[in-house]
């Protein structure tokens, strides 16, 4: 790839448009859950201004929804931050998978990539580039960055626009419309799309079982228990799987 091609903006790369098209398939589910999250923030008592701030700055639906009941109960700040941290631990694993494609970027750019990272963005990205040998070559890195941005921009717009609708119309949307149930179904569909192999099946079952077993715990600590169980088992199974693969290649 020559210097002129290297200077081309990412949105002019063909993979940018492909990222938009791929994300468009799931954007309706993202929007439904974004609206539910926006409504939940206002109904919890955050107020419109703080809800808008939280949506734009935090931009992490699962962490937002996990923190809201703790905020409403007046839980200690350390517990709120700890819960949000546990809920988003999966992005540490995501970032390790993305590293070969984004490591050539400067720190400010990598921080923007981190802010725009989402579950569906990760799933779609790895479906397309998961088989690429690491480290990725420069041309593949540029294509991958453009693909990431195509999906990330549409995902951000779908989430924020629907979240704002939920925030500003929280008192106007009738409860009998079942928006909350639709959002739950959307989240369930997005979660199921992340289950791609035997390890994720086992860890999902373990997390669900832990959440049910600890359901009676105060301040929604069953969520933390579910995350801890899922992450711990996932890491353990991944290590065993890695050892088995190494033994096969000997």
Secondary structure as the mmCIF struct_conf table of DSSP 4:
data_model
#
loop_
_struct_conf.conf_type_id
_struct_conf.id
_struct_conf.beg_label_comp_id
_struct_conf.beg_label_asym_id
_struct_conf.beg_label_seq_id
_struct_conf.end_label_comp_id
_struct_conf.end_label_asym_id
_struct_conf.end_label_seq_id
HELX_RH_AL_P HELX_RH_AL_P1 UNK A 3 UNK A 6
TURN_TY1_P TURN_TY1_P1 UNK A 7 UNK A 7
BEND BEND1 UNK A 8 UNK A 8
HELX_RH_3T_P HELX_RH_3T_P1 UNK A 10 UNK A 12
BEND BEND2 UNK A 13 UNK A 13
HELX_RH_AL_P HELX_RH_AL_P2 UNK A 14 UNK A 24
TURN_TY1_P TURN_TY1_P2 UNK A 25 UNK A 26
HELX_RH_AL_P HELX_RH_AL_P3 UNK A 27 UNK A 44
TURN_TY1_P TURN_TY1_P3 UNK A 45 UNK A 45
HELX_RH_AL_P HELX_RH_AL_P4 UNK A 48 UNK A 57
TURN_TY1_P TURN_TY1_P4 UNK A 58 UNK A 58
HELX_RH_AL_P HELX_RH_AL_P5 UNK A 61 UNK A 72
TURN_TY1_P TURN_TY1_P5 UNK A 73 UNK A 74
HELX_RH_AL_P HELX_RH_AL_P6 UNK A 77 UNK A 87
TURN_TY1_P TURN_TY1_P6 UNK A 88 UNK A 89
HELX_RH_AL_P HELX_RH_AL_P7 UNK A 90 UNK A 102
TURN_TY1_P TURN_TY1_P7 UNK A 103 UNK A 104
BEND BEND3 UNK A 105 UNK A 105
HELX_RH_AL_P HELX_RH_AL_P8 UNK A 107 UNK A 116
HELX_RH_AL_P HELX_RH_AL_P9 UNK A 119 UNK A 129
TURN_TY1_P TURN_TY1_P8 UNK A 130 UNK A 131
BEND BEND4 UNK A 132 UNK A 132
HELX_LH_PP_P HELX_LH_PP_P1 UNK A 133 UNK A 133
BEND BEND5 UNK A 134 UNK A 135
HELX_LH_PP_P HELX_LH_PP_P2 UNK A 136 UNK A 137
HELX_RH_AL_P HELX_RH_AL_P10 UNK A 138 UNK A 168
TURN_TY1_P TURN_TY1_P9 UNK A 169 UNK A 172
BEND BEND6 UNK A 173 UNK A 173
HELX_RH_3T_P HELX_RH_3T_P2 UNK A 175 UNK A 177
HELX_RH_AL_P HELX_RH_AL_P11 UNK A 179 UNK A 193
TURN_TY1_P TURN_TY1_P10 UNK A 194 UNK A 194
BEND BEND7 UNK A 197 UNK A 197
HELX_RH_AL_P HELX_RH_AL_P12 UNK A 198 UNK A 213
TURN_TY1_P TURN_TY1_P11 UNK A 214 UNK A 216
BEND BEND8 UNK A 217 UNK A 217
HELX_RH_3T_P HELX_RH_3T_P3 UNK A 218 UNK A 220
HELX_RH_AL_P HELX_RH_AL_P13 UNK A 221 UNK A 249
#
